Amino acid sequence: MASSLHVFSLLDFVLAFAHRHFPLVMLGLVAVVFLVSKRKASVFLLDFNCYRPPDSCRLPKCMFQEHLFLDEKVDQKSKAFLSKIFEKAGFSEETSIPASIAELPITKSLSSGLEEAETVIFPVVHGLLRKNNVSPRSIDILICNSTMFCPTPSLTAMVVNKFGMRSNIQSYNLSGMGCSAGVVSVGLAQDLLRVHRNSLALIISTEILSMNWYKGKNTSMLISNCLFRMGSAALLMSSRDQDKKAAKYELQHIVRTTRAHDDQSYACVYQDVDSENELGVSISKSIVTVAGEALKANMASLGPLVLPYTEQFQYALSIIKRKLSTRRKTEIYIPNFRRAFEHFCIHAGGKSVIEAIGKNLKLGEEDLEASKMTLYKFGNTSASSIWYELAYAEAKGRVKEGDRIWQIALGSGFKCNSAMWRCINPARSQAAKVWEGKME
């Protein structure tokens, strides 16, 4: 009886207070609702998948040499130059190109480009959705990035049509953003997932080579034929609370940097026509220097977000010393990013670029292993390369719960984009299978 009176009295008090201070109570409720709605939703990577080309698409060195020998458009000087570039590229005999390029004469057509797109996109999407028991109609957001190939209807429309996705799906097609576009897509997905909470996003990163194989004599444009190879990756991201237990990674930060304001950086990787009106992409000799400058700018924004205070203090102190010093060559302290990350996925753009970044960041051979092995076994697969690298680390069993991963993507513009992830479930992803039988 006493207990009932106590509850009744407490209820009376609450009602009386609410009645007397109604505006104050309502203001408090509005404030709570506002704060809850403004809380940033966590964004998770449920799983990802990478494309493994069939052996029939391999481009061994002897085949590349044969293509050069039979190509009447390429003079002897250019052939010697390209052979040298190919030897130094750091590729194995297992990198792949689409059938339209492997055949002689090479055919560049819209139909061959569409065929390649279907070949590299459909299997990775199908495998990813099937493995995670996700219906295509459950996807709320669809993003695809392909720099050089932008057909009409778009690649996202092609995917919607193939898999029978919903009519109200939010689809985005990114083009012209280079090898760093994969991180741009992840950043876009993050923003959309935070606005449209409790949603699923499918991201596809690829590059279509069929229509962009250069057939001229300009050596700066021929370099791309030596570097770029067939590949793709598909990611399943979520902002649904119920997916946290099943997710493999949680997205921590996206940091994007562009140096398009600088003429040298802007023209470093540039699509144009040569003197004979052949369309191609020129790659400047200054690319390593330009990439280094873009990375420095990106690190300056990234550092305060991830580095321990001791590292930030040493960096700031070195800046002050340099400003006060009468000697111009006073060195600036390079922060130890190994104190912020356990794994590094540096875009496999080329052996020299990987080694230059590794040197600047003072990374060891094991830190660079995933990037070098991806370049060696798959070549430069453009924006998808950072996912082959993460799959390699997983396949090796190196990624543990709580580990932090830094994906560094470099691309035309010139851009340097970073994605930071934290492992919350060290189980192997679907993509780890791409390395079966390929690890040494």
C-alpha positions as CSV (number, residue, x, y, z in Angstrom):
1,M,0.0,0.0,0.0
2,A,2.8,2.4,0.9
3,S,4.6,1.4,-2.3
4,S,1.4,2.3,-4.3
5,L,1.1,5.7,-2.6
6,H,4.8,6.4,-3.3
7,V,4.4,5.7,-7.1
8,F,1.2,7.7,-7.2
9,S,2.8,10.6,-5.5
10,L,5.8,10.5,-7.8
11,L,3.6,10.4,-10.9
12,D,1.5,13.3,-9.5
13,F,4.7,15.3,-9.1
14,V,5.9,14.6,-12.6
15,L,2.6,15.6,-14.1
16,A,2.4,18.7,-12.0
17,F,5.9,19.8,-13.0
18,A,5.2,19.2,-16.7
19,H,2.0,21.2,-16.4
20,R,3.6,24.1,-14.7
21,H,6.8,24.1,-16.8
22,F,5.3,22.9,-20.1
23,P,7.5,25.2,-22.3
24,L,10.6,24.1,-20.5
25,V,9.8,20.4,-20.8
26,M,9.0,20.8,-24.5
27,L,12.2,22.6,-25.1
28,G,14.1,19.8,-23.4
29,L,12.4,17.2,-25.5
30,V,13.1,19.1,-28.7
31,A,16.8,19.5,-27.7
32,V,17.1,15.7,-27.1
33,V,15.5,14.8,-30.4
34,F,17.7,17.4,-32.2
35,L,20.9,16.0,-30.6
36,V,20.0,12.4,-31.4
37,S,19.2,13.3,-35.0
38,K,22.4,15.1,-35.4
39,R,24.5,12.3,-34.1
40,K,26.6,11.0,-36.9
41,A,25.6,7.5,-37.9
42,S,28.4,4.9,-38.0
43,V,29.2,3.6,-41.4
44,F,30.3,0.0,-41.9
45,L,31.9,-2.1,-44.6
46,L,30.0,-5.4,-44.5
47,D,32.1,-7.2,-47.1
48,F,33.9,-6.6,-50.4
49,N,34.8,-8.7,-53.5
50,C,37.5,-8.4,-56.2
51,Y,37.5,-9.7,-59.7
52,R,39.9,-12.5,-60.7
53,P,40.4,-12.6,-64.5
54,P,40.5,-16.0,-66.2
55,D,43.9,-17.4,-67.3
56,S,42.8,-16.8,-70.9
57,C,43.2,-13.1,-70.4
58,R,46.8,-13.2,-69.2
59,L,49.3,-10.8,-70.8
60,P,52.7,-12.5,-70.4
61,K,55.8,-10.5,-71.4
62,C,56.3,-12.5,-74.6
63,M,52.8,-11.6,-75.8
64,F,53.4,-7.9,-75.0
65,Q,56.6,-8.1,-77.1
66,E,54.7,-9.8,-79.9
67,H,52.1,-7.1,-79.9
68,L,54.8,-4.4,-80.2
69,F,56.6,-6.3,-83.0
70,L,53.4,-6.6,-85.1
71,D,52.2,-3.1,-84.4
72,E,53.3,-1.1,-87.5
73,K,52.2,2.2,-86.0
74,V,54.9,2.0,-83.3
75,D,58.4,2.8,-84.5
76,Q,61.6,1.0,-83.3
77,K,62.6,3.7,-80.9
78,S,59.2,3.6,-79.2
79,K,59.2,-0.2,-79.1
80,A,62.6,-0.2,-77.3
81,F,61.3,2.4,-74.9
82,L,58.1,0.4,-74.1
83,S,60.0,-2.9,-73.7
84,K,62.2,-1.2,-71.1
85,I,59.2,0.3,-69.3
86,F,57.4,-3.1,-69.2
87,E,60.5,-4.8,-67.8
88,K,60.7,-2.3,-65.0
89,A,57.0,-2.2,-64.3
90,G,57.2,-5.0,-61.6
91,F,54.6,-7.3,-63.3
92,S,54.4,-11.0,-63.2
93,E,53.3,-13.2,-66.2
94,E,49.8,-13.2,-64.7
95,T,48.4,-9.7,-65.2
96,S,45.4,-9.6,-67.5
97,I,43.8,-7.6,-70.4
98,P,40.4,-8.0,-72.0
99,A,40.0,-10.2,-75.1
100,S,39.4,-7.3,-77.4
101,I,43.0,-6.1,-76.7
102,A,44.5,-9.5,-76.6
103,E,43.4,-10.3,-80.1
104,L,45.2,-9.0,-83.2
105,P,44.3,-6.6,-84.7
106,I,43.2,-4.7,-81.6
107,T,39.5,-3.7,-81.8
108,K,38.3,-0.5,-80.0
109,S,34.6,-0.4,-80.1
110,L,31.6,0.5,-77.8
111,S,30.5,-3.1,-77.9
112,S,33.8,-4.4,-76.7
113,G,33.8,-1.8,-73.9
114,L,30.3,-2.9,-72.8
115,E,31.3,-6.5,-73.0
116,E,34.3,-5.9,-70.7
117,A,32.2,-3.9,-68.3
118,E,29.7,-6.8,-68.0
119,T,32.6,-9.2,-67.6
120,V,34.3,-7.5,-64.7
121,I,31.3,-6.0,-62.9
122,F,28.5,-8.6,-62.9
123,P,30.5,-11.5,-61.3
124,V,31.8,-9.4,-58.4
125,V,28.4,-8.0,-57.6
126,H,26.7,-11.3,-57.9
127,G,29.3,-13.1,-55.7
128,L,29.2,-10.3,-53.1
129,L,25.4,-10.2,-52.8
130,R,25.0,-14.0,-52.8
131,K,27.7,-14.6,-50.1
132,N,26.1,-12.0,-47.8
133,N,22.5,-13.2,-48.6
134,V,21.5,-9.7,-49.7
135,S,18.7,-9.2,-52.3
136,P,19.5,-6.7,-55.0
137,R,16.2,-5.0,-54.1
138,S,17.6,-4.3,-50.6
139,I,20.2,-1.9,-52.0
140,D,19.3,1.7,-51.4
141,I,22.3,3.4,-52.9
142,L,24.4,2.4,-55.9
143,I,27.7,4.1,-56.9
144,C,30.0,3.2,-59.7
145,N,33.3,4.8,-60.7
146,S,35.0,4.2,-64.0
147,T,37.3,7.0,-65.2
148,M,37.7,6.4,-69.0
149,F,34.5,4.6,-69.9
150,C,31.2,6.5,-69.5
151,P,28.5,5.0,-71.8
152,T,24.8,5.9,-72.1
153,P,22.9,4.5,-70.3
154,S,25.4,4.6,-67.4
155,L,27.2,1.7,-65.8
156,T,24.9,2.0,-62.8
157,A,21.9,1.8,-65.0
158,M,23.4,-1.4,-66.5
159,V,23.7,-2.9,-63.0
160,V,20.2,-1.9,-62.0
161,N,18.9,-3.5,-65.2
162,K,20.9,-6.7,-64.8
163,F,20.0,-7.3,-61.1
164,G,16.4,-5.9,-61.1
165,M,17.0,-3.3,-58.5
166,R,14.3,-1.0,-57.1
167,S,13.0,2.0,-59.2
168,N,13.7,4.4,-56.3
169,I,17.4,3.4,-55.8
170,Q,19.8,6.4,-55.6
171,S,22.4,5.7,-58.3
172,Y,25.6,7.8,-59.0
173,N,28.1,7.3,-61.8
174,L,31.5,8.9,-61.3
175,S,33.9,9.4,-64.3
176,G,37.1,11.3,-65.0
177,M,38.4,11.1,-61.4
178,G,41.4,8.7,-62.0
179,C,42.8,6.0,-59.8
180,S,41.7,7.8,-56.6
181,A,38.0,7.6,-57.5
182,G,37.5,4.5,-55.3
183,V,38.0,6.6,-52.2
184,V,35.8,9.3,-53.6
185,S,33.0,6.7,-54.0
186,V,33.5,5.6,-50.4
187,G,33.3,9.2,-49.3
188,L,30.1,9.8,-51.2
189,A,28.6,6.6,-49.8
190,Q,29.5,7.7,-46.3
191,D,27.7,11.1,-46.8
192,L,24.6,9.4,-48.3
193,L,24.4,6.7,-45.6
194,R,24.6,9.3,-42.8
195,V,21.8,11.3,-44.4
196,H,19.7,8.3,-45.3
197,R,20.1,6.2,-42.2
198,N,19.5,2.5,-42.0
199,S,20.4,2.1,-45.7
200,L,22.6,-0.3,-47.7
201,A,25.1,1.0,-50.4
202,L,26.7,-1.0,-53.2
203,I,30.0,0.6,-54.6
204,I,31.7,-0.6,-57.7
205,S,35.2,0.4,-58.7
206,T,36.6,-0.5,-62.1
207,E,38.4,0.7,-65.2
208,I,37.5,-0.4,-68.7
209,L,40.5,-0.8,-71.0
210,S,38.9,-1.9,-74.3
211,M,38.1,1.6,-75.7
212,N,41.1,3.3,-74.2
213,W,44.1,1.3,-75.5
214,Y,46.4,3.8,-77.1
215,K,47.4,2.9,-80.7
216,G,49.7,5.8,-81.6
217,K,53.4,6.7,-81.3
218,N,53.6,9.2,-78.5
219,T,55.7,7.5,-75.8
220,S,54.1,9.4,-72.9
221,M,50.7,8.0,-74.0
222,L,52.0,4.5,-74.6
223,I,53.1,4.2,-71.0
224,S,49.5,3.6,-69.9
225,N,49.4,0.4,-72.1
226,C,52.3,-0.9,-70.0
227,L,50.7,-0.2,-66.6
228,F,46.9,-0.6,-66.7
229,R,45.3,-4.0,-66.3
230,M,41.9,-5.6,-66.0
231,G,40.1,-5.7,-62.6
232,S,37.3,-4.5,-60.4
233,A,36.0,-4.5,-56.9
234,A,32.5,-4.3,-55.3
235,L,31.8,-3.1,-51.7
236,L,28.8,-3.5,-49.5
237,M,28.4,-0.6,-47.0
238,S,25.8,0.0,-44.4
239,S,24.5,2.5,-41.8
240,R,22.1,0.0,-40.2
241,D,22.7,-0.5,-36.5
242,Q,21.9,-4.2,-36.9
243,D,24.8,-4.7,-39.3
244,K,27.5,-3.7,-36.7
245,K,27.9,-7.3,-35.5
246,A,28.3,-8.7,-39.0
247,A,30.4,-5.9,-40.4
248,K,34.2,-6.4,-41.0
249,Y,35.3,-2.7,-40.8
250,E,34.1,0.6,-39.6
251,L,34.9,3.7,-41.6
252,Q,36.8,6.2,-39.4
253,H,37.8,9.1,-41.8
254,I,37.9,10.2,-45.4
255,V,40.4,12.9,-46.3
256,R,40.5,14.2,-49.9
257,T,43.1,16.5,-51.4
258,T,43.3,18.0,-54.9
259,R,46.1,20.0,-56.5
260,A,44.2,20.9,-59.6
261,H,45.0,24.5,-59.0
262,D,48.6,23.8,-59.8
263,D,49.3,23.6,-63.6
264,Q,52.0,20.9,-63.4
265,S,49.8,18.7,-61.2
266,Y,46.7,19.3,-63.4
267,A,48.6,18.2,-66.6
268,C,50.4,15.3,-65.0
269,V,47.9,12.7,-66.2
270,Y,46.0,14.2,-69.1
271,Q,43.7,12.8,-71.8
272,D,44.4,14.3,-75.3
273,V,45.0,13.5,-78.9
274,D,48.4,13.1,-80.4
275,S,49.7,14.7,-83.6
276,E,47.9,12.0,-85.6
277,N,44.6,12.5,-83.8
278,E,44.9,9.3,-81.8
279,L,43.2,9.6,-78.4
280,G,45.3,8.7,-75.4
281,V,46.3,9.6,-71.8
282,S,49.7,11.1,-71.4
283,I,51.6,10.4,-68.1
284,S,54.2,13.0,-67.3
285,K,57.8,12.2,-66.0
286,S,57.0,14.5,-63.0
287,I,54.4,12.1,-61.7
288,V,56.5,10.8,-58.7
289,T,57.2,14.4,-57.6
290,V,53.6,15.5,-58.1
291,A,52.3,12.5,-56.2
292,G,54.7,13.3,-53.4
293,E,53.4,16.9,-53.1
294,A,49.8,15.6,-53.1
295,L,50.6,13.1,-50.4
296,K,52.2,15.7,-48.2
297,A,49.1,17.9,-48.4
298,N,46.9,15.0,-47.6
299,M,49.1,14.0,-44.7
300,A,48.8,17.5,-43.3
301,S,45.0,17.2,-43.1
302,L,45.1,13.5,-42.0
303,G,47.7,13.8,-39.2
304,P,45.6,15.7,-36.6
305,L,42.8,13.1,-37.0
306,V,44.9,10.0,-36.4
307,L,48.4,10.7,-35.0
308,P,49.2,10.5,-31.3
309,Y,49.8,13.9,-29.6
310,T,53.5,13.1,-29.2
311,E,53.9,12.7,-33.0
312,Q,51.9,15.9,-33.6
313,F,54.0,17.8,-31.1
314,Q,57.3,16.7,-32.7
315,Y,56.0,17.7,-36.1
316,A,54.9,21.2,-34.8
317,L,58.2,21.7,-33.0
318,S,60.2,20.9,-36.2
319,I,58.1,23.5,-38.1
320,I,58.8,26.1,-35.4
321,K,62.5,25.3,-35.5
322,R,62.6,25.7,-39.3
323,K,60.9,29.1,-39.1
324,L,63.3,30.3,-36.5
325,S,66.4,28.7,-37.9
326,T,68.8,30.7,-40.0
327,R,69.7,27.5,-42.0
328,R,67.3,26.9,-44.8
329,K,67.8,23.1,-44.9
330,T,66.5,22.4,-41.4
331,E,64.6,19.2,-41.7
332,I,60.9,18.9,-40.9
333,Y,60.0,15.9,-38.8
334,I,58.1,13.2,-40.7
335,P,55.5,11.8,-38.3
336,N,55.6,8.0,-37.7
337,F,52.3,6.9,-39.2
338,R,53.0,3.3,-38.1
339,R,51.9,4.5,-34.7
340,A,48.5,5.3,-36.2
341,F,48.0,2.4,-38.5
342,E,48.8,-1.3,-38.6
343,H,48.2,-1.8,-42.4
344,F,49.0,0.3,-45.5
345,C,47.2,0.0,-48.8
346,I,49.1,2.3,-51.2
347,H,47.6,2.5,-54.7
348,A,49.5,0.1,-57.0
349,G,50.1,2.8,-59.6
350,G,53.7,1.8,-60.3
351,K,56.7,0.4,-58.6
352,S,58.5,3.8,-58.3
353,V,55.4,5.5,-56.9
354,I,55.0,2.8,-54.2
355,E,58.7,2.9,-53.2
356,A,58.7,6.7,-53.1
357,I,55.7,6.8,-50.8
358,G,57.2,4.1,-48.7
359,K,60.4,6.1,-48.4
360,N,58.6,9.3,-47.5
361,L,56.5,7.5,-44.8
362,K,59.5,5.5,-43.6
363,L,57.7,2.2,-44.1
364,G,59.2,-1.3,-44.0
365,E,59.0,-4.0,-46.7
366,E,56.1,-5.7,-44.9
367,D,54.2,-2.5,-44.9
368,L,54.6,-2.2,-48.7
369,E,54.1,-6.0,-49.4
370,A,50.4,-5.8,-50.2
371,S,50.9,-3.0,-52.7
372,K,53.9,-4.5,-54.4
373,M,52.2,-8.0,-54.6
374,T,49.0,-6.5,-56.1
375,L,51.1,-4.7,-58.7
376,Y,53.1,-7.8,-59.4
377,K,50.1,-10.2,-59.7
378,F,47.4,-8.0,-61.1
379,G,49.1,-4.8,-62.4
380,N,47.5,-1.4,-62.0
381,T,43.8,-2.1,-61.8
382,S,43.2,1.7,-61.2
383,A,40.7,2.6,-58.4
384,S,40.1,-1.0,-57.4
385,S,43.8,-1.7,-56.5
386,I,43.5,-0.7,-52.9
387,W,40.9,-3.4,-52.4
388,Y,43.1,-6.1,-53.9
389,E,45.7,-5.0,-51.3
390,L,43.3,-5.2,-48.4
391,A,42.3,-8.7,-49.6
392,Y,45.9,-9.7,-49.7
393,A,46.4,-8.6,-46.0
394,E,43.3,-10.6,-45.1
395,A,44.4,-13.7,-47.1
396,K,47.7,-13.6,-45.2
397,G,45.8,-13.6,-41.9
398,R,47.4,-10.3,-40.8
399,V,44.3,-8.2,-40.1
400,K,43.3,-8.5,-36.5
401,E,40.4,-7.0,-34.5
402,G,41.1,-3.4,-33.7
403,D,43.7,-3.0,-36.5
404,R,43.6,0.3,-38.4
405,I,44.0,0.4,-42.1
406,W,45.1,3.4,-44.3
407,Q,44.1,3.3,-47.9
408,I,46.1,5.8,-50.0
409,A,44.7,6.5,-53.5
410,L,46.4,8.7,-56.1
411,G,44.9,9.8,-59.3
412,S,44.6,12.4,-62.1
413,G,43.7,16.0,-61.1
414,F,46.1,15.5,-59.3
415,K,44.4,14.0,-56.3
416,C,45.5,12.1,-53.1
417,N,42.6,10.6,-51.2
418,S,42.8,8.6,-47.9
419,A,40.3,6.2,-46.3
420,M,40.8,5.0,-42.7
421,W,39.2,1.9,-41.5
422,R,39.1,0.0,-38.2
423,C,38.7,-3.8,-38.2
424,I,35.8,-5.0,-36.0
425,N,35.5,-8.5,-37.3
426,P,38.7,-10.2,-38.6
427,A,36.9,-12.9,-40.5
428,R,38.1,-13.2,-44.1
429,S,36.1,-11.2,-46.7
430,Q,34.8,-12.6,-50.0
431,A,37.7,-10.8,-51.7
432,A,40.4,-12.9,-50.0
433,K,39.6,-15.7,-52.5
434,V,41.1,-13.6,-55.3
435,W,44.6,-14.5,-53.9
436,E,44.1,-18.3,-53.7
437,G,47.1,-19.9,-55.4
438,K,48.7,-16.5,-56.1
439,M,50.6,-15.8,-52.9
440,E,54.3,-16.5,-52.7
